[in-house]
């Protein structure tokens, strides 16, 4: 930029009639009063003197403003005398540098006067100070609107061709502010701003060139301006700058303009035809890191619009990107990886990237020391591996696969964990690859990430685990970790609904395996899922219901406690126990907990088992009940493994905790269920005598009579049956609330229904077990009559063996008091 001319020299240039005048005053008040003179030569000289006074000291501006000089000067902006207009705008511009003066200058009348001073016939000095004044006030939206309404856009565009560098610089700065507004960009296009800008970019002053490029970048946000750029061959002329090393400082701005023009498919097509894309690619491979970074950003943004990626593919942009993946700059590497992640949205680009070795390059960057590089390379791998078996194979067989698994386990960057979990999920979807993937210990790494606080991490990890556990080796690996415990904790503590949905879904997948179902129960899954169901958590409760139903299939005792209904396909096995109906806020208790409780006067726990004397309680029955209100560990309802040794039944210790203590301390183990020789004999007799009967109807009726006989015979009135006294005596005799079903000799509805179900399952008679109110329970059976299934309730009380059709009057009476 050339040295600025002195103000006096410019005045001489502007006004041929200007002569030196001695018009100095020591008192600014005197000059202020001269502003009201009717003589033009007095006015402009007064303005000049006041302008010079403002330059002497910063405080002088404030002094003149308080004096009212600003308001006195504004009318002279529209003076018929050119010298007065010039001097008044100089003074106005100087005073506008005061913040408190700008509100008055932003008025519509002043803006109109300033725009009027942009006319070509005004002096260079007027143009310089007018544009500088507009630059000071054009930062506000209303001022921009006023400039637009007053026709200032056209006047400013005309000044782009002004030969004075200071005028041009100020004009471009004002246009840069105006170009941030949509309406102004449209108006600039209508004023044909592109041609003068492309001419101005050839300026000998780098500062001017930089400003032109910034204005071009802003106005090219609009498609209409990009079209105008194409018609003027603007991109070709700008790309020529990239070949000039002396213009290196402008390369960044050139790339920004070219990048925004590349968003337009027509412009990109034209660039392809003219070879400009190849020029851009050549620059990308040879530029310094800053230039590479900007070029990659431009390509990345371009790829996200329409079919632009295909056009770039035709110019083999993938090979260019691959070459940049070897850069030593972390910023360039991260941006190159991101560009790859965008390119893969186009199938042609994705296929090409996979073939030319980009997978290997990205895998090598997973272990990079820079977190952003790790993040973007993981994102690219996630996008590349989506639905592409060959890419998944390349990842799985790459030498850096252990590094990726290590990053999955140890990285603290939530985005890295999220993207790598997506990679694992994409690989798992190809079933033949699962077992090999598990061999890399990815299950352990995923399980470790379940404790992360980031919602996206938890969601992606749950998806990957849910897909992985379809493989047996993955299930075995997961059981060796605390992953299932972390999964239940996630269900308990997460607040993000999508996290809860994915966690519930993953639990639902895991409970398909009996071993995993046991482990989930040990960690409180049962209670947690029931809470979701009971609270009807939106978006989660349905998934929780599905998971809970699957979980309860492995624990029929818990299922009957929770639902009060066992279907005809639910088969009771040794170890089943009935604790009574589920009450709000109550936890399902383990058999061990119930055995260790002191005898009370509540409903007894009925236990089913044919195990020999002093049976060993299965390990999962020995798990301790929760002391904090969470779900206790529960048994699976399956028969125990053969060959287990038996242990003597321990007598209950005298200092066993009372019921009141159970809320704060878990009772110590003091005994196992009593051996039920009677039930064992029942089973043997039923199997030998009722099982061989020729029809299911005969089996049902005979079994109903058998059950009634073992429970005290037909009962016409429960109130006179005295079963309560019998039960209380049993609890006292065996010193336990847990009573084996065979011990009960005087039973009512719920005793008899349970015994019927247990015996029916032993001889293959399908029967349900349904809990009613007030100690009622009944069994449904299904018989085929004339090719149609008919459902009946079995009477076990007043008329043992009678079948009552479900929905009929008799069945309804049987269910109620």
N, C-alpha and C positions, 0 to 999 in steps of 0.2 A: 504494500500500500504506500503511495507517495506521501511525502510530508504534507501536512495540512497547511493550506494557505492561511496567512494571518487574516483576521476578520476585516481589517481595513483594506487589504489588497483585494479581497473578494467584493467588497462594496464598490471599489473602483471598477472592477471588471463588470459588475452588474449594472452600474449606473454611470454612463458616460458623462453625465452632467455633474457628477459628484465633485465637489471641491472641498478642500480642508476648511473646516469651520471651527472656531474656538467657542465651544458651547459647554464649558465645564462649570459645574456648580458644586460648592462644598456642601450644600444642603439638599438632601434627596427630597425634602418636602417641597422645595421650589420646583424641582423637576416633576414631581407628582402633579402639581397644579398646572404645569405646562401641558400635561396630557389632555387638558380640556380646551386647549387653544383651537381656534378655527383655522389657523394657518398650517398647511401641510408641512412646510419646511421646519416649522417649530416642533410639530408632532414627532416627525421621524428622528429629529436630533435629540429630542427629550427621551425617546425610546432607546436610542443608541447609548445615551449617557447612563440611563438606568440599567441597561443590559451590562455595560462595562462595570457599573457599580456592583452588580450581583456577582461578578467574577473576582472582585477584590477579596471578599471574605464570605465564608459559608453563611454566617449569620445575617449578612446583608439581604439575602433572599427573604428570610423570615421577617425582617424589618419592613421590607417593601410590601410583603403580602399583608401584614397587619395594618399597613397604612392604606390598603385598598388599591394598590397599583394594578393588581390582576384584573379587577373588575373594570378599572378605567382603561385598561389596554384592550380588552376583548372587542369593543366596538370598532377599533382601528384595523382589525383583521380584514374587514370588508371595505376599507378605504379605497376611493378611486385612484389614489396615488400609489404607484408600485413601491416607492421607497418607504412610504409609511407602512404598507402591508409587510414589507420585508423586515423592517426594524421592529414592528409590533410582534411578529411571530417569533423573532429572535428572543425578545424579552419574555414573551409567553412561555416559550420552551424552557428558558432558564428557570422561571418561577415554577413550572410544572414539576421540576425535580423535587419540589417539596411535596411530601405525601398529603399534607392537609390542603394543598392547592388543587389536587387532581379532581376532586369531586365537582368543582366548578367547571373545570376544563372538559369533563366528560358530558356536559350538558349537550343536548341535541343541537342547539344553536351554534355552539363552539365547534362541535365536530363538523357541522355543515360548512362553517367558515374555513376550517382547516382543509377539508376535502377540496374546497374551491381554490385553495392555494396550491394544489397539485397540478394545476393546468400547465400545459407546456409553455405558455407565454410568461409564466412567473420566472423570477430570477433563480439562479442556482442556489444562492444563499437562502432564498425562501423555501426551495425544495428541501434543502438539507435540514433546516430547522423544523419545517412542517412534518417531515417524515420522522424526525427524532421525537417530536412531541407526540405524534400518533403512536409511536413505539412505546412510549411511556404509559399511555392510557388504554392501549388496545388489548390489555390482558384480561379485561372483563367482557362477559358475554354481551351485555347490553351495548357496550361501545362498539363491539364487532358488528352487531346488528345495525347500529346507526351508521357506521361507515358503509355497510352494504347498501342500506336504504338511500344514502346520499350519493351513491354512484362512485364511492371511493375505490372500489375494486378496479374499474376500468382505468381510472387515473393512475393507480399504483402500477398496473401492468404496463401502461405506457412509459412509466419512469424506469422500467427494467432496461430500456435502451438508452438511458441517460449516460453520457460519457463520464460524468463526474463520479469517481469511485466512492466518495462518501455518501452521495445521494443514493447511489445504487446499493451500497451496503445497508443503509437505513431502510430503504425500500424492501429489500429482501428480508430483513429482520421483522418488519411489519407483516409481510406476507407469510412468514413462518408462523407468526401468532394467529393470523386469520385462517390459515390452512388447517388449523386444528378443529375448525368448525365445519360441519357438513355443508351447510348452506353456502358458506364462503367458497368451499372447494368447487361446488357446482357453478357458482358465479365466476370463479377464476377460469374454469373450462370454457364457459360461454364467452369470456373475454379473450380467449385464445392465448392462454398464458404459456403453453408448452413451447411454442416457437421462440419467443424472446428468451425463455429460460435456457433452451438449448444453445442459443447464441451467446448468452451471458456466461455459460459454463466454460467458454473458450477464453475467458478473461485472463489477463496476465497475473492477476492477484489470486493466490491460493485461498485467501479468506473469502473472496467473492465466490470462487468456485465451490467451496465447501457449503456456503449458504444456499447457492443455487441447488445443489444436490439435496440438501435438507428440505427445501421447499418442494422439489420434485418428488421426494419420498412421500411427503404428506399428501400432496394433491393426487398422486397416483393411487391412493387408497380407493379412489372412485374409478369404476370401470370405464366411464366415458373419457376420463383423462388418459387411462392406459391405451384406449383406442387411438386417441390423438397422438400418443407417444409412438405407437406403431406406425401410424400414417406418416409421421415425421422421421421415421427410421432412427428414433432417439436411442434405442437400446444399442444399436450397432456403434453409434458414435460414443456412447458411454463406455462400452466394453473395450473400446480402443485405449481408454485410460489404463486398463489393467496391464497393458503391455509396456507402459512407460514407468520405469523404476523411479523417475524423478517425481512422479505423481503418487508415490506410495502412500502418502498421508491421506489421499482422497479415495483410495481403494475401498475402504470400509463403507464410505457413503455411496460409492458407485454400486457396490454389491447390494446395499440396502434398496436402492432404486430398482436395480435389475430384478432383485428378489420379489419385490412387490408387484412388478409388472409380470413376472412369471406366473402369478396367481391366475392370470387370464389365459385360458386355453388357446385362444387365437394368437395371442402374443407368443406363447410358448411354441406353438406350431411354426410361427414365423421365425423364431429363434432357431428352431431345429433346421428349417430349410436354409437359413442363412449361415449355419455353422456356428451360431453364437453359443449354443449349448456346449459344443465341443470346446469353444474358447473358455467358457466358464469352467468346464471340467479340467482343462489344462491349467488354468489359474489355481484351481483347488489343489492340484498335486504339487505345485511349485511354490505357492505363496508361503509367507511366514505364518506362524500359528494364528495370529490375529485375523489375517485374511482368510485362512482356512475356516476358522470358526464362523465368520460371517457368511461365507459361501455355503457352508453346511446348514446354517440356520435358514438361509434362503431356499435351499433345496428341500429341507424338511417341511417348511411351510407350504411350498409349491405342491409337494406330493399329497397333501391332504385335501386337495381341491379336485373334484371331478376325475377325469381320466389323465390328469397331468403325469401321474406316475408312469403310465404306459408310454407317453411321449419321451420321458426321460429314459425309460428302458430301451427305447429304440436308439438312443444315443449312448447305450452301454454305460449308464451312470453307475451301475452296481460295481463294475471293475474299478472305477474311480474311487468309490467309497471304500472298497477293500484296501486300496493302497494307503488310504488315510488311517486305517485301523492300526497301522504300525507307527503312528506318530509318537513322539516323546512328550507331547503336551497332554496333560490330563484333561484339560478343557476340550481340546480337539477330539480326544478319544471319546469322551462322554457324549459330545455332540454327534460324532460319527455313529456311535451306537444308537443314539436316539433316532437319527435319520434312517438307519436300517430298520428300526422298529416301526417306522412309518411306511417305508417302502414295501414291507411285507404285506400290507393291506391289498396290494395288487398281486394277483396270482402269478403273473409273468415274472415280476420282480422277485417274488418269494422263491420261485423255482430256480431262478438264476443265482440268487444269493446262496441257496443251499448247495448248488453245484460248484461254485468257484472257490469254496473254502472259507466262507464267512463264518460258518459254525465253529471251525477250529480256532479262528481268530478271536471270536467272542468268548469261547471257553477259556482261552488263555488270559482273557481280561477279568475273569471272575475273581481271580486272586490278586488283582491290582490293589495297590496300597490306597488309592483314592476311592472313597466311598461312592462318589458320583459315577465313576467309571464302572464300579461293580453294579450299581443300580441300573444304569442304562444298558449294560451288556446283559444283565439278567432279564430286563424288559424285552430286549430284542430276541433272546433265546425263547422266552415265553411266547412271543408272537410267532416266531418261526416254527416252533414245535407244535403249535395248535393244529391238530388234524393232519399232521404230516409224519407218517411212520418212518420215512427215511431220515428225516431230521432227528427224530427221537432216537433212532439207532446210532446216528453220528454222535449225538450227545452222550449216549450211554457208553459208547466204545471209545470216547475221547480220553486221552491221557490225563486230562484235567478234571475228570469226573469226581475223583476223591476230593479235589479242591472245592468243587461246587457243593458237595455234601458237607464239607467242613464249614463252608461259609453259611450254609443253611442252619447249622447248629450254633455257630459262634457269632455271627454278625449281629450288630446292635441296630442296624439300619432297617426300619420296618418295611421300606420299599424293596430292599434286597430280599428280605424274607418272603414278602408277598409274591414277588415275581418268580423266585426260585420254587416256591410251592406250586405255582401255576405250571412251571416246567415239569415238576414231578407228576402233577395231575395229568398233564398232556401225555406223558410217557405211559402212565398207568392205564390209560384208556385202551392201549394196545396190549391185550391180555398176554401174548407170548413174552412180553418184555418185563412183566411184573416180577417174576422170581429173580431174574438177574438184577433188577433194580433193588430189590430187598437186600441182595447180597452186599450192597454198598452202605448198609446201615442207615438208609434214609428214614426208616421208621423211627429210630432213636432220635434222629435230628428233627423230624417233624414233631415228635412228642415233646421235645425240649422247647419248641417254639410255641406250644399251646399256652404257655404261661405269659406270653408277651401281652402287653397292655393295648397294643394297636388293634383296632377292630378289623382292618383289612387283613392283617397277618392271621388273626384267628379264623377268619372266614376261609381264606385260601388253604390254611393248614387243615382245617376240618374237611374241606372238599377232598384234599389229597389223601388224607387218612381213610375217609369213607370209601374211596375208590380202591385203596391199597388192601384193606382188610378182606377183600374178596379172595385174596391169596392166603393159603394156610400158613405159609412161612411168615407172612406179614403179621398174621394174628399171633403167632408164637412170639415174634419179635416184640410186638406191642405189649403182650402180657409180661414181658421181662422189664418193661419200663414202668414209669408212673404215669404213662400217657392217659390211661383211662381215668385215673384219679384227677388229673389235670382237666380232663374233659368234663367231669362232673362238677369240678370247681368252677369251670367256665359257665356251666349252666346255672350255678348258684349265684355267681357274682356279676356276670356280664349285664350291662344295661342296654347295649345296642341290640335292637330286635333282630337284625340280620345275623349277628353273631349267635344269638340264642336259637334262631331257626336252624342255622348250619350245625350248631352243636347238638341240638335235638335230633336232627336228621342223621348225624354221624352216630349218635348213641343208638338210634333205631337200626342202623346197619350193623353195629357191633353186637347187639344183643341177639343177632341171629346165631351167634356162636355161644354154646353153653358155658364154656370156660370164661369168655369175656363177660357174659351176663353175670356170672358169679362175682367177678372182679368189680364190675360196675356197682353191684349191690353192696359190696364191702365198702365202697366209697360213697354210699348214700344216694345212688341214682334213683331208687324207688321213691323215696320221699320227695326228692327234687322234681321228678316228673309228675308226681301227683299234685304238687303245688301248682305247677303250670296248668294242669288240667282243671283243678278246682278254681284257680284264679281266672281261668279263661283268657290267658294272655294272648292278645290279638296277634295272629300270624305265627304263633308258637304252639298254642294249645293242640291244634290238630296233629302236628308232628309229634308232640309229647304223648298224645293218646296212642298213636301208632307205636312209638317206642315203648310205652308202658305196657301195652297189650303183649308185645313180644317178650318183654322182660318178665311179665307175670306168668308166661307159659312155662318158665323154668322154675317157678315157685308157686305151686297151686295153693299153698297155705296163704301166701300173701294175696294171691288173686281172689280167693274166696273171702278173705278179710276185707279187701278193698271193694270188690264188685258184688259180693254176696251171691255169686252165681258161677257154678262150674258147668260147662256144657257136657253133652254126652260123649264128646271126644276127649275130654280131660280125664285121664286115668289116674286114680289115687294110688300112690305107692307108699311103701313103708317110710315113716317119718313125717307124714302129713299130720297137721294139727289145726284145730279150729279154735281161734281165740275169741270168737264172737264178732259182732258187727263193727265196722270201722266208724269211729266217732271223730268229729272235727277236732283238729289239733292233736290227735293222738298218733303215735308212731307204731309201726308194726314191730313187734318184739320177737327176738329170736327165742327158740325153744330153751336154750340155756338160761336166758334171762328169766323166762317164766318158771323154769324148774327151780331157780335159786330164790325166787320170791317167797316170802313167808305166807303161810296159809291165810286166806282171807274169806270173806263171805260173799264174794262176787261169783259170777258165772264161771264154771270150771272150764279149763282148756281140755278139749278132747283130743286124744292122741291115737294115731293108727300105726300099728307095727306088728309084724309076725316074727321079728327077730328073736333069736334064742335068749336064754337067761343072761343077764348082765351084758346086754348088747353094747357095742361101741357106738357112741353117738358120732355120726359123720362129722368130719372136720368142719364143714361149713355150718353145722348146727352149733358149734362151739364158739362162734364169733360173738364178740361182746356187743351188747346193746349200747346205743349212743347215750351219752350223758348230757348232751347239749341240745337235744330236741331234733337232731337230724335222724335220717332213716337208719335203722339198725341193719346189721348184716343178716341175710336170710338164706335159708337152705334152698336147694334146687327142686325138691320134691321127687328126686330120682332115687332108685335103689342104690345102696352102697356097694362098693366093689367087693368082690369075693376075696376070701383069704385073710380078712382083717382079724386081728386078735381082739379078744374081748377083755373087758376090765370089770372088776367088781364095782358094784354100785356103792358110791360113797354116801354115808348117811349125812343128812343136813346138819351143819354145825349149829350149835346153840346160839352163837353170836352172829348168825346171818342177819344182814341188814333188814330192817322193817320196811314196809311199803313206803313209809314216809321218807325214808332215806334214799329211795331210788332216784329221786330227782337230782341228787348231787353226787352219788357214788354208785358205780355199777356193782351189783352183788357178786361175791366170789362164787366160783363153781363149787357146788356141793353135792350134785347128784345127776344121774341119768334117768331117763324114763323107766318106769317099772316094767318088767317083762309081762306081756299080755298073753298068757297061755290060753285064756278063753277065746280070744280073737283068733289065735292060731288054730284052735280046734274048730271054730266056726268055719274058717276058710277050708280046712280039710273036709269037713262034713258037706259043705255046700258044693265043693268041687266034685266030691264023689257021688252025691245024691241028686243035687239039683242040676248040676252042669250037664249030665247026660240026658235030661228030659228032651223029648223030641221037638217041642215048639217053644218059641220065645215066650208066648203067652203063658204057657205052663210054668216056665222058669220064673217069670215075673211074679205070678201069683204065689207059687210055692215059696219063693224067696221072701215075699212080703209076710207070709204067715210065719216063716222061720224067724225073721227079724222081730216080729211082734212077740213071739213066744220067748225069745231071749231077753226082751225088754219088759217083761211083766205081763204079757198077754194083752187082749183088747182093752181099750180105755174108753169109757163112755163120758167120764168127767175128769178133766185134768185136776180140778180143784180138790178132788177127793182121792187122788192117786198117791199122794204123799211122796212124790219123787224128790222133792227138795230135801227132805230129811235124809233120804237115802244118799243123795249126792254129798250132803254135808258130812255124813258119817264116813263116806269114802275118803274125802279130803283129809279128814282127821286121822283116819287109819293109816293112810300112806304118807301123811305129812307133806302133801304137795297139792298145788292147784291144778296140776297136770294129771288128768285121769285117763288111763288107757280105755278105749271104747269097750273092751270086753269086760271091764270091771263093772260097768253100769248094767244093773239087773232090773231097774225100774226107770225106764226112759220115756220121754215124751217126744214131741214132733222132731226137734232138732237132733236128739240122740239117735232116733230110729232112722231118720233120713240119711244121716251120715253113715250109719252102719249099713244101710241098704246100698248106698253108693259104693262103699268100700268093697262089699261082697259081690255086688253086680259086676264091678270092674274085674274081679278075679275069675269070673266065669264067662266073660265076654258079652255080658248084657249091657247095652248102652243105656245109661241113665244119667240125667242131669241132677244137680244138687242146687236148690234155690233157697236162699234165706228170706224169710218173711219177717214180720214184726211180732214182738211179744213172744219170743222163743219158738216161733213157727218156722218150719222148713219142710220142703217137700221134694219129691222126685218126679221128673217128667220122663216118660218113655215113649217110643215111637213104634207103632205096629203097622204093617202093611195090610190093608183091607181092600180087597177087590182092586188091587193095583194102585191104591192111593194111600199115602202116608197119613196116619191119624195119630194125634198126640194125646196122651193120657197122663193124669196124675195117679200115683199109686197110693191107695189108702193103707196106712200102716197103724192106724189108731183104733177107731171104733169098729171098723169092718175090714180087717186085714185081708189084702188080696183083691179088693174091689178096685176096678179101674174106672176113673172119672174123666170124661172127655174134657180136655182143656177148653176153657171158655164156657163150659156148662155151669149150671146152677150148683150142682154138687161140688164141683171143683172149687167154685168161688167160696162156698161155705167152709170147705176144708182149709182154705188159706186164711180165714178170718176167725176171730173169736166167736 
